[in-house]
Amino acid sequence: MTSQLERPPLRADERTAIIGWLELQRKILRWKCEGLRDEDAHRSVLPDSPAMTMAGLVSHMRWTEHAWLEIAFLGGDPKSNPAFDESSEDADWDTGGRPLAELLAEYEAQCARSDEIVAAASLDDVGRNSDFYAGGANLRWMLIHLVEETGRHAGHADIVRELLDGVKGYY
């Protein structure tokens, strides 16, 4: 996969640069899951953070994309996203023991849906959900936040993967 990990062009327009950096971070997260056995994907390597697993990271990022683009930006129903379940802390990290391949497929589908939403909007368009933190931000702000959060969690995945089985690498 490393050959598919490319930065956006050095002289890209704003949209191309932002989307390019987001897609790169998404690919890094998926790359860190390559070849990982299901039992390892669900194994926590941090005693005080049992949800911090590779599977948990993928689940969380799926729901993070959903929260920012379908709920905050489009104004969708927060009840459709476990991150808003106040009865269960970190519900968006809970995988229910489902296979990593299934979680990755859901993440892929959510990213594709996010890409559709972004393609149909201007970076200056403002989110419709004023009840959501920063729901009134423009799409540009939300996408930059997604680059930051996806990059941060791709870094977590890098560390978790190395602790799981010693696999490491940077493209």
Rosetta constraint file for C-alpha pairs under 8 A:
AtomPair CA 1 CA 5 HARMONIC 6.92 0.50
AtomPair CA 1 CA 31 HARMONIC 6.57 0.50
AtomPair CA 2 CA 31 HARMONIC 7.90 0.50
AtomPair CA 2 CA 171 HARMONIC 5.52 0.50
AtomPair CA 3 CA 171 HARMONIC 7.86 0.50
AtomPair CA 5 CA 24 HARMONIC 6.24 0.50
AtomPair CA 5 CA 27 HARMONIC 6.88 0.50
AtomPair CA 5 CA 28 HARMONIC 7.32 0.50
AtomPair CA 5 CA 171 HARMONIC 6.81 0.50
AtomPair CA 6 CA 24 HARMONIC 6.71 0.50
AtomPair CA 7 CA 20 HARMONIC 6.76 0.50
AtomPair CA 7 CA 21 HARMONIC 6.62 0.50
AtomPair CA 7 CA 24 HARMONIC 6.58 0.50
AtomPair CA 8 CA 12 HARMONIC 6.92 0.50
AtomPair CA 8 CA 16 HARMONIC 7.19 0.50
AtomPair CA 8 CA 17 HARMONIC 5.68 0.50
AtomPair CA 8 CA 20 HARMONIC 4.95 0.50
AtomPair CA 8 CA 21 HARMONIC 6.39 0.50
AtomPair CA 9 CA 17 HARMONIC 7.23 0.50
AtomPair CA 12 CA 16 HARMONIC 5.73 0.50
AtomPair CA 12 CA 17 HARMONIC 5.46 0.50
AtomPair CA 13 CA 17 HARMONIC 6.10 0.50
AtomPair CA 14 CA 18 HARMONIC 6.16 0.50
AtomPair CA 15 CA 19 HARMONIC 6.00 0.50
AtomPair CA 15 CA 123 HARMONIC 7.56 0.50
AtomPair CA 16 CA 20 HARMONIC 5.68 0.50
AtomPair CA 17 CA 21 HARMONIC 6.11 0.50
AtomPair CA 18 CA 22 HARMONIC 6.26 0.50
AtomPair CA 18 CA 143 HARMONIC 7.01 0.50
AtomPair CA 18 CA 144 HARMONIC 6.77 0.50
AtomPair CA 18 CA 147 HARMONIC 7.60 0.50
AtomPair CA 19 CA 23 HARMONIC 6.06 0.50
AtomPair CA 19 CA 143 HARMONIC 7.71 0.50
AtomPair CA 20 CA 24 HARMONIC 6.14 0.50
AtomPair CA 21 CA 25 HARMONIC 6.35 0.50
AtomPair CA 21 CA 147 HARMONIC 6.47 0.50
AtomPair CA 22 CA 26 HARMONIC 6.27 0.50
AtomPair CA 22 CA 143 HARMONIC 7.68 0.50
AtomPair CA 22 CA 146 HARMONIC 6.92 0.50
AtomPair CA 22 CA 147 HARMONIC 4.74 0.50
AtomPair CA 22 CA 150 HARMONIC 7.26 0.50
AtomPair CA 22 CA 151 HARMONIC 7.96 0.50
AtomPair CA 23 CA 27 HARMONIC 6.14 0.50
AtomPair CA 24 CA 28 HARMONIC 6.24 0.50
AtomPair CA 25 CA 29 HARMONIC 6.33 0.50
AtomPair CA 25 CA 147 HARMONIC 6.98 0.50
AtomPair CA 25 CA 150 HARMONIC 5.86 0.50
AtomPair CA 25 CA 151 HARMONIC 5.26 0.50
AtomPair CA 25 CA 154 HARMONIC 6.49 0.50
AtomPair CA 26 CA 30 HARMONIC 6.40 0.50
AtomPair CA 26 CA 150 HARMONIC 6.57 0.50
AtomPair CA 26 CA 151 HARMONIC 7.88 0.50
AtomPair CA 26 CA 154 HARMONIC 7.62 0.50
AtomPair CA 27 CA 31 HARMONIC 5.92 0.50
AtomPair CA 28 CA 32 HARMONIC 6.18 0.50
AtomPair CA 28 CA 154 HARMONIC 6.19 0.50
AtomPair CA 29 CA 33 HARMONIC 6.86 0.50
AtomPair CA 29 CA 58 HARMONIC 7.69 0.50
AtomPair CA 29 CA 150 HARMONIC 7.90 0.50
AtomPair CA 29 CA 153 HARMONIC 7.58 0.50
AtomPair CA 29 CA 154 HARMONIC 4.79 0.50
AtomPair CA 29 CA 157 HARMONIC 6.54 0.50
AtomPair CA 30 CA 34 HARMONIC 6.78 0.50
AtomPair CA 30 CA 104 HARMONIC 7.44 0.50
AtomPair CA 32 CA 154 HARMONIC 7.87 0.50
AtomPair CA 32 CA 157 HARMONIC 6.34 0.50
AtomPair CA 32 CA 158 HARMONIC 6.32 0.50
AtomPair CA 32 CA 161 HARMONIC 6.68 0.50
AtomPair CA 33 CA 41 HARMONIC 7.77 0.50
AtomPair CA 33 CA 54 HARMONIC 7.05 0.50
AtomPair CA 33 CA 161 HARMONIC 7.78 0.50
AtomPair CA 36 CA 40 HARMONIC 6.56 0.50
AtomPair CA 36 CA 41 HARMONIC 6.35 0.50
AtomPair CA 37 CA 41 HARMONIC 6.18 0.50
AtomPair CA 38 CA 42 HARMONIC 6.38 0.50
AtomPair CA 38 CA 99 HARMONIC 6.04 0.50
AtomPair CA 38 CA 100 HARMONIC 5.93 0.50
AtomPair CA 39 CA 43 HARMONIC 6.28 0.50
AtomPair CA 40 CA 164 HARMONIC 6.67 0.50
AtomPair CA 41 CA 53 HARMONIC 6.19 0.50
AtomPair CA 41 CA 54 HARMONIC 4.92 0.50
AtomPair CA 41 CA 55 HARMONIC 5.18 0.50
AtomPair CA 41 CA 100 HARMONIC 6.59 0.50
AtomPair CA 42 CA 53 HARMONIC 5.57 0.50
AtomPair CA 42 CA 54 HARMONIC 6.53 0.50
AtomPair CA 42 CA 55 HARMONIC 5.62 0.50
AtomPair CA 42 CA 56 HARMONIC 7.35 0.50
AtomPair CA 42 CA 97 HARMONIC 7.21 0.50
AtomPair CA 43 CA 53 HARMONIC 5.90 0.50
AtomPair CA 43 CA 54 HARMONIC 7.87 0.50
AtomPair CA 43 CA 164 HARMONIC 7.90 0.50
AtomPair CA 44 CA 49 HARMONIC 7.35 0.50
AtomPair CA 44 CA 50 HARMONIC 5.32 0.50
AtomPair CA 44 CA 51 HARMONIC 6.83 0.50
AtomPair CA 44 CA 52 HARMONIC 5.97 0.50
AtomPair CA 44 CA 53 HARMONIC 5.03 0.50
AtomPair CA 45 CA 50 HARMONIC 7.71 0.50
AtomPair CA 45 CA 52 HARMONIC 7.59 0.50
AtomPair CA 45 CA 53 HARMONIC 7.30 0.50
AtomPair CA 45 CA 160 HARMONIC 6.72 0.50
AtomPair CA 45 CA 163 HARMONIC 6.66 0.50
AtomPair CA 45 CA 164 HARMONIC 6.88 0.50
AtomPair CA 46 CA 50 HARMONIC 6.42 0.50
AtomPair CA 46 CA 52 HARMONIC 7.05 0.50
AtomPair CA 51 CA 56 HARMONIC 5.84 0.50
AtomPair CA 51 CA 90 HARMONIC 7.74 0.50
AtomPair CA 51 CA 93 HARMONIC 6.06 0.50
AtomPair CA 51 CA 94 HARMONIC 6.96 0.50
AtomPair CA 52 CA 56 HARMONIC 5.88 0.50
AtomPair CA 52 CA 57 HARMONIC 6.50 0.50
AtomPair CA 52 CA 93 HARMONIC 7.82 0.50
AtomPair CA 53 CA 57 HARMONIC 6.06 0.50
AtomPair CA 53 CA 160 HARMONIC 7.07 0.50
AtomPair CA 54 CA 58 HARMONIC 6.36 0.50
AtomPair CA 54 CA 157 HARMONIC 6.24 0.50
AtomPair CA 54 CA 160 HARMONIC 6.94 0.50
AtomPair CA 54 CA 161 HARMONIC 7.39 0.50
AtomPair CA 55 CA 59 HARMONIC 6.23 0.50
AtomPair CA 55 CA 95 HARMONIC 6.71 0.50
AtomPair CA 55 CA 100 HARMONIC 5.78 0.50
AtomPair CA 55 CA 103 HARMONIC 7.02 0.50
AtomPair CA 56 CA 60 HARMONIC 6.00 0.50
AtomPair CA 56 CA 92 HARMONIC 7.92 0.50
AtomPair CA 56 CA 93 HARMONIC 4.56 0.50
AtomPair CA 56 CA 94 HARMONIC 6.17 0.50
AtomPair CA 56 CA 95 HARMONIC 6.11 0.50
AtomPair CA 57 CA 61 HARMONIC 6.13 0.50
AtomPair CA 57 CA 93 HARMONIC 6.60 0.50
AtomPair CA 57 CA 153 HARMONIC 6.92 0.50
AtomPair CA 57 CA 157 HARMONIC 7.24 0.50
AtomPair CA 58 CA 62 HARMONIC 6.21 0.50
AtomPair CA 58 CA 103 HARMONIC 6.55 0.50
AtomPair CA 58 CA 104 HARMONIC 6.57 0.50
AtomPair CA 58 CA 107 HARMONIC 6.77 0.50
AtomPair CA 59 CA 63 HARMONIC 6.43 0.50
AtomPair CA 59 CA 92 HARMONIC 6.30 0.50
AtomPair CA 59 CA 93 HARMONIC 5.53 0.50
AtomPair CA 59 CA 94 HARMONIC 7.20 0.50
AtomPair CA 59 CA 95 HARMONIC 6.46 0.50
AtomPair CA 59 CA 103 HARMONIC 6.19 0.50
AtomPair CA 59 CA 104 HARMONIC 7.98 0.50
AtomPair CA 59 CA 107 HARMONIC 7.14 0.50
AtomPair CA 60 CA 64 HARMONIC 6.00 0.50
AtomPair CA 60 CA 92 HARMONIC 5.09 0.50
AtomPair CA 60 CA 93 HARMONIC 4.85 0.50
AtomPair CA 61 CA 65 HARMONIC 6.21 0.50
AtomPair CA 61 CA 107 HARMONIC 7.24 0.50
AtomPair CA 61 CA 150 HARMONIC 6.99 0.50
AtomPair CA 62 CA 66 HARMONIC 6.46 0.50
AtomPair CA 62 CA 106 HARMONIC 6.97 0.50
AtomPair CA 62 CA 107 HARMONIC 4.67 0.50
AtomPair CA 62 CA 110 HARMONIC 6.09 0.50
AtomPair CA 62 CA 111 HARMONIC 7.49 0.50
AtomPair CA 63 CA 67 HARMONIC 5.96 0.50
AtomPair CA 63 CA 81 HARMONIC 6.52 0.50
AtomPair CA 63 CA 82 HARMONIC 7.51 0.50
AtomPair CA 63 CA 83 HARMONIC 6.97 0.50
AtomPair CA 63 CA 92 HARMONIC 6.21 0.50
AtomPair CA 64 CA 68 HARMONIC 6.27 0.50
AtomPair CA 65 CA 69 HARMONIC 6.03 0.50
AtomPair CA 65 CA 70 HARMONIC 7.74 0.50
AtomPair CA 65 CA 110 HARMONIC 6.87 0.50
AtomPair CA 65 CA 111 HARMONIC 6.97 0.50
AtomPair CA 65 CA 114 HARMONIC 6.77 0.50
AtomPair CA 65 CA 146 HARMONIC 7.31 0.50
AtomPair CA 66 CA 70 HARMONIC 5.14 0.50
AtomPair CA 66 CA 71 HARMONIC 6.62 0.50
AtomPair CA 66 CA 81 HARMONIC 7.40 0.50
AtomPair CA 66 CA 110 HARMONIC 6.76 0.50
AtomPair CA 66 CA 114 HARMONIC 7.42 0.50
AtomPair CA 67 CA 71 HARMONIC 4.96 0.50
AtomPair CA 67 CA 72 HARMONIC 6.15 0.50
AtomPair CA 67 CA 78 HARMONIC 7.54 0.50
AtomPair CA 67 CA 81 HARMONIC 6.93 0.50
AtomPair CA 67 CA 83 HARMONIC 7.89 0.50
AtomPair CA 68 CA 72 HARMONIC 4.87 0.50
AtomPair CA 68 CA 73 HARMONIC 6.12 0.50
AtomPair CA 68 CA 135 HARMONIC 7.93 0.50
AtomPair CA 68 CA 142 HARMONIC 6.67 0.50
AtomPair CA 68 CA 146 HARMONIC 7.95 0.50
AtomPair CA 69 CA 73 HARMONIC 4.80 0.50
AtomPair CA 69 CA 74 HARMONIC 6.28 0.50
AtomPair CA 69 CA 114 HARMONIC 6.25 0.50
AtomPair CA 69 CA 117 HARMONIC 7.14 0.50
AtomPair CA 69 CA 142 HARMONIC 7.82 0.50
AtomPair CA 70 CA 74 HARMONIC 5.00 0.50
AtomPair CA 70 CA 75 HARMONIC 6.51 0.50
AtomPair CA 70 CA 76 HARMONIC 5.52 0.50
AtomPair CA 70 CA 114 HARMONIC 7.67 0.50
AtomPair CA 71 CA 75 HARMONIC 4.71 0.50
AtomPair CA 71 CA 76 HARMONIC 4.12 0.50
AtomPair CA 71 CA 77 HARMONIC 6.13 0.50
AtomPair CA 71 CA 78 HARMONIC 6.15 0.50
AtomPair CA 71 CA 129 HARMONIC 6.69 0.50
AtomPair CA 71 CA 132 HARMONIC 7.90 0.50
AtomPair CA 72 CA 76 HARMONIC 7.15 0.50
AtomPair CA 72 CA 127 HARMONIC 5.66 0.50
AtomPair CA 72 CA 128 HARMONIC 6.33 0.50
AtomPair CA 72 CA 129 HARMONIC 4.89 0.50
AtomPair CA 72 CA 130 HARMONIC 7.59 0.50
AtomPair CA 72 CA 132 HARMONIC 5.91 0.50
AtomPair CA 72 CA 133 HARMONIC 7.89 0.50
AtomPair CA 72 CA 134 HARMONIC 7.57 0.50
AtomPair CA 72 CA 135 HARMONIC 4.60 0.50
AtomPair CA 72 CA 136 HARMONIC 7.75 0.50
AtomPair CA 73 CA 126 HARMONIC 6.92 0.50
AtomPair CA 73 CA 127 HARMONIC 3.76 0.50
AtomPair CA 73 CA 128 HARMONIC 5.41 0.50
AtomPair CA 73 CA 129 HARMONIC 6.47 0.50
AtomPair CA 73 CA 135 HARMONIC 6.37 0.50
AtomPair CA 73 CA 136 HARMONIC 7.94 0.50
AtomPair CA 73 CA 139 HARMONIC 7.10 0.50
AtomPair CA 74 CA 127 HARMONIC 6.23 0.50
AtomPair CA 74 CA 128 HARMONIC 5.58 0.50
AtomPair CA 74 CA 129 HARMONIC 7.11 0.50
AtomPair CA 75 CA 127 HARMONIC 7.03 0.50
AtomPair CA 75 CA 128 HARMONIC 4.73 0.50
AtomPair CA 75 CA 129 HARMONIC 4.53 0.50
AtomPair CA 76 CA 129 HARMONIC 7.60 0.50
AtomPair CA 77 CA 81 HARMONIC 7.96 0.50
AtomPair CA 78 CA 84 HARMONIC 6.12 0.50
AtomPair CA 79 CA 84 HARMONIC 6.56 0.50
AtomPair CA 79 CA 85 HARMONIC 7.23 0.50
AtomPair CA 81 CA 85 HARMONIC 7.49 0.50
AtomPair CA 81 CA 92 HARMONIC 7.53 0.50
AtomPair CA 82 CA 91 HARMONIC 5.32 0.50
AtomPair CA 82 CA 92 HARMONIC 5.04 0.50
AtomPair CA 83 CA 90 HARMONIC 6.59 0.50
AtomPair CA 83 CA 91 HARMONIC 5.71 0.50
AtomPair CA 83 CA 92 HARMONIC 4.82 0.50
AtomPair CA 85 CA 89 HARMONIC 7.54 0.50
AtomPair CA 85 CA 91 HARMONIC 6.75 0.50
AtomPair CA 90 CA 94 HARMONIC 6.94 0.50
AtomPair CA 95 CA 103 HARMONIC 7.76 0.50
AtomPair CA 98 CA 102 HARMONIC 6.73 0.50
AtomPair CA 98 CA 103 HARMONIC 7.04 0.50
AtomPair CA 99 CA 103 HARMONIC 6.56 0.50
AtomPair CA 100 CA 104 HARMONIC 6.04 0.50
AtomPair CA 101 CA 105 HARMONIC 6.13 0.50
AtomPair CA 102 CA 106 HARMONIC 6.30 0.50
AtomPair CA 103 CA 107 HARMONIC 6.18 0.50
AtomPair CA 104 CA 108 HARMONIC 6.06 0.50
AtomPair CA 105 CA 109 HARMONIC 6.17 0.50
AtomPair CA 106 CA 110 HARMONIC 6.12 0.50
AtomPair CA 107 CA 111 HARMONIC 6.09 0.50
AtomPair CA 108 CA 112 HARMONIC 6.19 0.50
AtomPair CA 109 CA 113 HARMONIC 6.21 0.50
AtomPair CA 110 CA 114 HARMONIC 6.07 0.50
AtomPair CA 111 CA 115 HARMONIC 6.10 0.50
AtomPair CA 112 CA 116 HARMONIC 6.35 0.50
AtomPair CA 113 CA 117 HARMONIC 6.38 0.50
AtomPair CA 114 CA 118 HARMONIC 6.22 0.50
AtomPair CA 115 CA 119 HARMONIC 6.01 0.50
AtomPair CA 116 CA 120 HARMONIC 6.35 0.50
AtomPair CA 117 CA 121 HARMONIC 6.60 0.50
AtomPair CA 118 CA 122 HARMONIC 7.55 0.50
AtomPair CA 118 CA 139 HARMONIC 7.83 0.50
AtomPair CA 121 CA 125 HARMONIC 6.56 0.50
AtomPair CA 121 CA 139 HARMONIC 7.95 0.50
AtomPair CA 122 CA 139 HARMONIC 7.19 0.50
AtomPair CA 123 CA 138 HARMONIC 6.55 0.50
AtomPair CA 123 CA 139 HARMONIC 4.81 0.50
AtomPair CA 123 CA 140 HARMONIC 4.71 0.50
AtomPair CA 124 CA 138 HARMONIC 5.38 0.50
AtomPair CA 124 CA 139 HARMONIC 6.06 0.50
AtomPair CA 124 CA 140 HARMONIC 6.50 0.50
AtomPair CA 125 CA 138 HARMONIC 5.29 0.50
AtomPair CA 125 CA 139 HARMONIC 5.74 0.50
AtomPair CA 126 CA 135 HARMONIC 7.88 0.50
AtomPair CA 126 CA 136 HARMONIC 5.76 0.50
AtomPair CA 126 CA 137 HARMONIC 5.54 0.50
AtomPair CA 126 CA 138 HARMONIC 4.02 0.50
AtomPair CA 126 CA 139 HARMONIC 6.08 0.50
AtomPair CA 127 CA 135 HARMONIC 5.14 0.50
AtomPair CA 127 CA 136 HARMONIC 4.87 0.50
AtomPair CA 127 CA 137 HARMONIC 5.80 0.50
AtomPair CA 127 CA 138 HARMONIC 5.95 0.50
AtomPair CA 127 CA 139 HARMONIC 6.85 0.50
AtomPair CA 128 CA 135 HARMONIC 6.42 0.50
AtomPair CA 128 CA 136 HARMONIC 6.48 0.50
AtomPair CA 129 CA 135 HARMONIC 4.87 0.50
AtomPair CA 129 CA 136 HARMONIC 6.60 0.50
AtomPair CA 130 CA 134 HARMONIC 7.35 0.50
AtomPair CA 130 CA 135 HARMONIC 4.90 0.50
AtomPair CA 130 CA 136 HARMONIC 5.45 0.50
AtomPair CA 131 CA 135 HARMONIC 6.72 0.50
AtomPair CA 137 CA 141 HARMONIC 6.13 0.50
AtomPair CA 137 CA 142 HARMONIC 6.77 0.50
AtomPair CA 138 CA 142 HARMONIC 6.54 0.50
AtomPair CA 139 CA 143 HARMONIC 6.06 0.50
AtomPair CA 140 CA 144 HARMONIC 6.21 0.50
AtomPair CA 141 CA 145 HARMONIC 6.16 0.50
AtomPair CA 142 CA 146 HARMONIC 6.21 0.50
AtomPair CA 143 CA 147 HARMONIC 6.22 0.50
AtomPair CA 144 CA 148 HARMONIC 6.30 0.50
AtomPair CA 145 CA 149 HARMONIC 6.11 0.50
AtomPair CA 146 CA 150 HARMONIC 5.76 0.50
AtomPair CA 147 CA 151 HARMONIC 5.88 0.50
AtomPair CA 148 CA 152 HARMONIC 6.08 0.50
AtomPair CA 149 CA 153 HARMONIC 6.21 0.50
AtomPair CA 150 CA 154 HARMONIC 5.96 0.50
AtomPair CA 151 CA 155 HARMONIC 6.24 0.50
AtomPair CA 152 CA 156 HARMONIC 6.46 0.50
AtomPair CA 153 CA 157 HARMONIC 6.09 0.50
AtomPair CA 154 CA 158 HARMONIC 6.24 0.50
AtomPair CA 155 CA 159 HARMONIC 6.52 0.50
AtomPair CA 156 CA 160 HARMONIC 6.07 0.50
AtomPair CA 157 CA 161 HARMONIC 5.85 0.50
AtomPair CA 158 CA 162 HARMONIC 6.34 0.50
AtomPair CA 158 CA 168 HARMONIC 6.77 0.50
AtomPair CA 159 CA 163 HARMONIC 6.25 0.50
AtomPair CA 160 CA 164 HARMONIC 6.10 0.50
AtomPair CA 161 CA 165 HARMONIC 6.31 0.50
AtomPair CA 161 CA 166 HARMONIC 6.80 0.50
AtomPair CA 161 CA 167 HARMONIC 6.16 0.50
AtomPair CA 161 CA 168 HARMONIC 7.07 0.50
AtomPair CA 162 CA 166 HARMONIC 4.16 0.50
AtomPair CA 162 CA 167 HARMONIC 4.93 0.50
AtomPair CA 162 CA 168 HARMONIC 5.50 0.50
